[in-house]
């Protein structure tokens, strides 16, 4: 079995990882931890060279942050004694999660969800909804505990 765990640096991703750690997986299960770095919006808003240079610096920092996040979550899987790998892709998380699932032949995608609804979901979009709708395999969406 091949399990793709899509993560970012949020409590939702930690909830998904907690779920992964609690599950009983078949002995031959392989895990791939994916984090997707998106281009900062400033690169699109200000196409002049000074803004692009600033955006590239931000993007480099964002990419490094995603590499650290992916490595941290991958270590958690490895600590379970499971074969694992981490990768970071550039782009829209909705597209990249689906592409990696297809490329790697994932049997299951595990990801967290903020559980937004209504206008907030419309304005921010929903990576989880898109992945569930278009995935080539099963998807487990783990909601983060609600903080009141």
N, C-alpha and C positions, 0 to 999 in steps of 0.2 A: 504494500500500500504506500502511496506517495501523498504526503500531506503538505500543502502549501499554507504557511502561516503568514498572513499579511499584517504588518505592524507599523506603528508610528510611535511617537513619544507621548502617548496618552494613557490615562487610566483604562480606557477601553481596550487597548492592546494588552495591558497587563491582565485584565479580566479574561481575555481570550487565552493568554498563556497559562493562567491559573487553571482554566478549563482543560487545556491540553495536558497539563501535568497531572490532573486528577483522573483522566481517562485511562482505560486499559487498552493498549494498542497491540495489534498482532506483532509477533516477534520481528518480522521483516520490515516493519514500517520505517520509511525514510522521511525525514523532515527537511523542508526548505523554508527558511525565514526570509521574507521579502519586505523591503522598505522602499518606498518610491519618493524620490526628491522631485519637487515641482519647481519650475522656473518662477522667480519672484515676479509679481505683477508689474513692478516698476520697469522691467525690461520691455514690456509691451506699451506702457504708458509714455515712456520717454526714450525715443529711439536715438537721441543724440549720443555722441561718443562718451561724454562724461557720465551720463546716466547709465550707459551700457557697461562702462568700467565698474561703476559702483554696483550694478546688478550682478556682474560676474563675481565680484568679491562676496556679495551676499550669497549667491548661488553656490560658490565654493564652500562657504560656511554651512549652508543648508545640506549640501551633499555630505560633508564630513559628519554632521550631526546624524544623518540617516545611516551612515556607515557604522557609527558608534551604537546607535539603537539596534540595528540589525545584528551586530556582533554580540551585544548584551543579551538579546533574546535567544540567539543561537546558542550561547553558552548555557542558558537555562535548559534548553533541550538536551544538549550534550551532557549536562550534569545528571540527566535521567538515564544516561548510558545508551542513548539512541544516536544512530547516524544522522548527522545534520550538516547543513550548509547554509550560509547566509549570502544574499546578494542585494545590491542596491541598483535600482533602475532609475532613469530620468524620465519624467513625463507626467501624464495624468494618471493618478492611481487607479482610476476605473479601468482604463485601457491596459495599463501595464500588468495589473493583477491577472486579468483575463489572458493576456498574451503569454505570461510566464506559465500559467496553468496549462495552456495548450502546448507550449514548447516542452515542458517537463512532464507532460502526461499525468498531471495531478488527479488523484481520485477524490480529494477533498480539499476545499479551501476553508480555512478557519480565520475569522476576523472579528474584531470588536465593533460595536456600534454605539454611537452616542445616544441613540434613541430619540433623536429630534423628531418633531412632527410639525404639521401645520406650516405656517409661513416661514419659520426658521429653516425647515427642511427644503422648502422651495427655493429660498434665497441661497442657501449654502450648498444645496445638492446633497445627494446621498451616495457615497461610494458603495456602501453595503447593498442598497437597493439595486443599483446598476449591476453589481457583481452577481447577486442572486438571480436577476432577470436574464443575464447573458452568459453565465458560467457554463463551461463544457462538462462540469462535474457537480457533485454535491457541494453545498456550502453550509457551514455552521456559523451563524452570526451570534456572537455572545454579547449580551448587553452589559454595560458597566452598571454597578449598583448605583441607584439614584441617591444623591446626597440632598437632604432636606435642610 
